[in-house]
Amino acid sequence: MLMERFSGVERASASAEDPAHTGSLNPSGARKASLLISVIWGVWHWPLFFMSARLDPGMPFLFPLAYLVITCALSVLLSWGTLRSGSVWPAAVGHGTISATSSLAGLLLKGPAIPLLGPQPTSLIGGMGYIILAQVLLFNRRAFAGEKAAGPERVRAVAEV
C-alpha cells in the first residue's frame, strides 16, 4: 500500500485483467517507502534510548541520530529481501536477529561498550557493512525493481501487505 502511494499506482475498483492493481510498481516507490519506514522504525526506538543509560551526557542526541542512520540502512536491506523473496519472513527474521545480536558484542567486551561507535551492529562502526550495502542497493536502479527476478505477481502481492 505504501509502495503504491509512492509509485503513483492506483487501485482499480474492478478490472477485468487484474482486479487488485493497474499499472506497474515503480522501483523508486519501493526505495521511498523503505526510507520512510526506516525513519519511523528509528524514531520508534528513541524513547528507549532516552529512558536508558545508553546516552552520553555530553552528547545526548548523537547516538539516536546515528541509530537513525543504521535503521535506514537496515530497512533498505530488509525491504529489498522482502521484495525479492515475495515473503515477509526475511524482514521478520532479520529484525529479530539484529535485535538479538545487538547486545551480544557488548557482553564479549572486557570494558564498557561505546553505543555510538562500539561493536554492536546498531553502532556506526558495527553497522558500516549494512550502510555500504544499503547504499549500493539504493543507488542501483534495478535492485528494487523486483519484476524480473520475482515476477510482477509476487511484487504486487508484497505491495498489498
NUDRENTOR-826511 format. One line per field, with one value per residue (C-alpha): x, y, z; residue in one letter; chain. Coordinates in Angstrom, 2 decimals. Example, Ala and Ser with C-alpha at 12.3 -4.5 7.8 and 13.67 -1.06 7.14 Angstrom:
// residues 2
u <- [12.30:13.67]
v <- [-4.50:-1.06]
w <- [7.80:7.14]
code <- [a:s]
unit <- [A:A]
This chain:
// residues 161
u <- [0.00:2.77:4.77:1.69:1.25:4.85:4.74:1.56:-0.24:-3.97:-6.13:-8.75:-12.27:-12.99:-10.53:-11.03:-7.38:-6.25:-8.89:-6.35:-3.96:-3.42:-0.07:3.29:5.21:7.97:11.27:11.70:8.42:9.90:13.01:10.98:8.73:11.69:13.26:10.03:9.65:13.25:12.65:9.54:11.48:14.36:12.20:10.05:13.12:14.16:12.16:14.09:17.38:16.23:14.99:18.07:21.67:22.87:23.19:26.38:25.57:27.82:26.16:22.63:21.32:24.25:23.51:19.80:20.78:23.44:20.85:18.56:21.28:21.62:17.86:17.77:20.40:18.74:15.31:16.64:18.23:15.16:12.82:14.97:14.94:11.19:10.59:12.99:11.59:7.93:7.61:7.68:9.91:13.28:12.31:10.92:13.91:16.38:14.87:14.83:18.44:19.60:17.71:19.11:22.73:22.94:23.75:25.97:29.02:28.79:28.79:32.01:33.97:36.16:35.27:32.11:30.84:30.55:26.99:27.85:30.95:31.10:30.99:27.20:25.51:23.45:26.55:28.33:31.38:29.44:26.86:29.27:28.72:24.95:25.38:27.60:25.37:22.24:23.83:24.69:21.06:19.63:21.73:21.29:18.27:17.46:17.84:14.30:12.67:11.77:9.73:12.46:13.64:10.44:7.75:5.15:2.60:4.91:5.88:2.21:1.38:4.10:2.93:-0.50:0.94]
v <- [0.00:2.44:1.46:2.04:5.51:6.46:4.76:6.52:3.22:3.43:0.52:-0.45:-0.99:-3.66:-4.57:-7.48:-8.49:-7.80:-6.81:-5.64:-3.41:-1.42:-0.27:-1.42:-0.64:1.91:0.93:4.46:4.00:0.95:2.91:5.84:3.50:1.69:5.01:6.28:3.02:3.33:6.80:5.54:2.50:4.61:7.25:4.48:3.30:6.76:6.65:3.51:5.35:8.48:6.45:4.23:4.86:4.35:8.07:10.02:13.03:15.26:14.30:13.03:13.38:11.96:8.28:8.47:10.22:7.58:4.89:6.52:6.11:2.42:1.84:3.48:1.03:-1.97:-1.01:-0.82:-4.27:-5.87:-4.25:-5.48:-9.01:-8.90:-7.68:-10.19:-13.16:-12.17:-13.00:-11.04:-13.68:-12.14:-8.90:-10.67:-12.98:-10.20:-7.79:-10.49:-11.42:-7.82:-7.28:-10.47:-9.86:-6.16:-6.83:-9.85:-7.77:-5.75:-8.95:-10.14:-6.95:-6.58:-2.91:-0.95:-0.71:2.67:2.80:5.35:3.68:0.33:-3.13:-3.56:-3.88:-0.80:1.41:3.29:1.01:-2.21:-1.23:0.03:-3.07:-2.52:1.13:0.34:-2.47:-0.33:2.46:0.02:-1.16:2.36:3.67:0.58:1.25:-2.42:-3.56:-2.67:-3.40:-6.94:-7.68:-9.50:-11.67:-12.28:-11.73:-8.96:-11.09:-11.57:-7.90:-6.88:-9.42:-7.98:-4.44:-5.32:-6.41]
w <- [0.00:0.90:-2.19:-4.32:-2.86:-3.64:-7.05:-8.12:-8.74:-8.12:-7.01:-9.56:-8.33:-10.93:-13.63:-15.99:-16.21:-12.61:-10.05:-7.45:-9.39:-12.52:-13.83:-12.54:-9.41:-9.69:-8.01:-6.69:-4.79:-3.03:-2.10:-0.77:1.21:2.79:3.80:5.35:7.27:8.47:9.91:11.70:12.95:14.26:15.95:17.48:19.44:20.66:23.94:24.88:24.46:26.26:29.24:29.44:30.36:26.77:26.14:26.74:28.96:26.84:23.55:24.30:20.74:18.80:19.43:18.44:15.19:14.48:15.25:12.71:10.06:10.96:10.83:7.39:6.17:7.80:6.49:2.94:3.30:4.89:2.35:-0.51:0.92:1.34:-2.21:-3.74:-1.85:-2.00:1.68:4.93:6.57:5.60:7.32:10.41:10.85:10.02:12.55:15.22:14.51:14.71:17.97:19.47:18.44:19.29:22.93:22.22:21.24:24.47:26.51:24.90:25.68:28.77:29.22:28.58:25.02:23.35:21.95:19.27:17.85:19.65:18.15:18.21:14.83:15.73:16.08:13.33:13.11:13.70:11.11:8.46:6.30:6.44:5.48:2.48:1.21:1.61:-0.41:-3.17:-3.26:-3.11:-5.97:-8.16:-10.36:-10.84:-7.21:-6.14:-9.49:-8.49:-11.60:-13.50:-10.60:-8.68:-11.28:-11.23:-9.38:-6.37:-6.21:-6.31:-3.57:-1.32:-2.08:-0.68:2.66]
code <- [m:l:m:e:r:f:s:g:v:e:r:a:s:a:s:a:e:d:p:a:h:t:g:s:l:n:p:s:g:a:r:k:a:s:l:l:i:s:v:i:w:g:v:w:h:w:p:l:f:f:m:s:a:r:l:d:p:g:m:p:f:l:f:p:l:a:y:l:v:i:t:c:a:l:s:v:l:l:s:w:g:t:l:r:s:g:s:v:w:p:a:a:v:g:h:g:t:i:s:a:t:s:s:l:a:g:l:l:l:k:g:p:a:i:p:l:l:g:p:q:p:t:s:l:i:g:g:m:g:y:i:i:l:a:q:v:l:l:f:n:r:r:a:f:a:g:e:k:a:a:g:p:e:r:v:r:a:v:a:e:v]
unit <- [A:A:A:A:A:A:A:A:A:A:A:A:A:A:A:A:A:A:A:A:A:A:A:A:A:A:A:A:A:A:A:A:A:A:A:A:A:A:A:A:A:A:A:A:A:A:A:A:A:A:A:A:A:A:A:A:A:A:A:A:A:A:A:A:A:A:A:A:A:A:A:A:A:A:A:A:A:A:A:A:A:A:A:A:A:A:A:A:A:A:A:A:A:A:A:A:A:A:A:A:A:A:A:A:A:A:A:A:A:A:A:A:A:A:A:A:A:A:A:A:A:A:A:A:A:A:A:A:A:A:A:A:A:A:A:A:A:A:A:A:A:A:A:A:A:A:A:A:A:A:A:A:A:A:A:A:A:A:A:A:A]
